[in-house]
């Protein structure tokens, strides 16, 4: 059968086969070598170095007549001799360790020919009643092969230090060869094409990436007016030798003292109605933050099958939390009313007075109406807030979304949009039995005060002592005026915060990225004197770059455009890190140590 088949078998060859006092060598076998089948006399169904000994278990083994009895192989011999193999092909047994780990000087019976004289496996009278398997198992040659097999299995399982080092060395050599192949290919390509091996610009800024650096925190707890903050920033820049470096862009958070041009004018111009609404939401948040009240709130929401969403704290510089709270109060309004009512009826809580006040505020017509009005407004403004916080946003995209939001709010300023909101308010009021009647300003006197005829040709913007026709106006007309007032306030502040000039400059910066000289003139003229740029030369460079370069074009103004900030989120993350650094254990450390720790941490 071997002569008919040209397949190959794997047989390991050991370089070191020395034995000292029958102690096996600790070296593992070398990599197996391939030899042809016709060089072996063993059957094809025996195991190799990877599979281990072949030990099939059959229901009936082939019987051979030996003497007067028919004898066969027994599977129970596997349990006593772990190195034993059985070949179905030749109906004979072999020694796995001598066949695999031997050096060729062993007896051929258990290695090549095979043993199938089953009578002698039960014992031999002339040699101390030992069977043929026991005699082979106690021979020196077999013990050496058995020890090598044991060492091979141990090395394969845990790996010796020598093997690990050798494997790591081979892997490193293979990696180095791959690197060398790539380097050779690069050298050959550059040589054939006549290209330079090194670039002409090896500066750190050559990667066209903007590098941001954190410099430290400034203690401004003593005075926080705009003039003091400006002086503190200038002193800090001088301390870090940055006072001579031109500050191209500036980015601040939403605090009016930082970005406002009239020192707190945003807070002064905020509408009374909106402030009252968010003060009520803040009171609701504080009240329901208590564990007992919050537990009741959650249980009632489960009973009413309302999604479990919590009210968050109102932030001074975040639109998203205000939009989120308006939506949560609208969705959880029945649960809020029921919890507060139960708390008042129990009358055993020290916070009953607060619960009565919050319940009264939640059921006021002004709260319900302004809740729906501000929800519609914040729904649009929240889109702008989220887009400005995206990392991939550009100045041009920000300008477009700001312009779109302002126009959307202007489109809301009509009777059709108010009527849609008013119908939602009426439906909500009927469902939850809330009155939306206009508030009664005063009872008035018996004699009706008439407006002076001298004011008939004027538009009166303030109240007078006369009882005008306002007392006869409908609820819808009254709240329509409030709706327009809220829209006007939001639009006015958005226009003031995002001026027309800043939006045009942002649009110009995006066009400069597209190498559009005509549409980016505003940006170029804004910085040309600072960097002493010749506009005609720049126009020629942009024209050439637009037609020739496929990658980012290197230009001084382009670097300025990349550094213009869109948001202050990166700076605000440093304040989040400040909470982790300045703990109560470090509350007394000086400012210099605090800054140094911040630089290391951030």
Secondary structure, DSSP 8 states (H G I E B T S, - for coil): -TTT---EEEE---S----BTTB--SS-----EEEEGGG--S-TTS--TTT-------SS---EEETTEEE---TTHHHH-TTEEEETTTTEEEEHHHHHH--S-S-SIIIII-B--GGGGG-BGGGTTB-HHHHHHTSHHHHHHHHHHHHHHHHHHH--HHHHHHHHHHHHHHHHHHHHHHHHHHHHHHHHHT--SS-S--SGGGG--------------S--SHHHHHHHHHHHHHHTT-TTS--------S-HHHH-SSSSHHHHHS-HHHHHHHHHHHHHHHHHTSHHHHHHHHHHHHHTT----------SS-SHHHHHHHHHHHHTHHHHHHHHHHHHHH---TTHHHHHHHHHHHTSHHHHHHHHHHHHHHHHHHHHHHHHT-TT--HHHHHHHHHHHHHHHHHH-SHHHHHHHHHHHHHHHHHHT------------SS-----GGGTTS---S--SS--GGGGS-HHHHHHHHHHHHHHHHHHHHHHHS-HHHHHHHHHHHHHHTT-TTTTHHHHHHHHHHHT--HHHHHHHHHHHHHH-SS----HHHHHHHH--S-SHHHHHHHHHHHHHS-GGGTT--HHHHHHHHHHH-
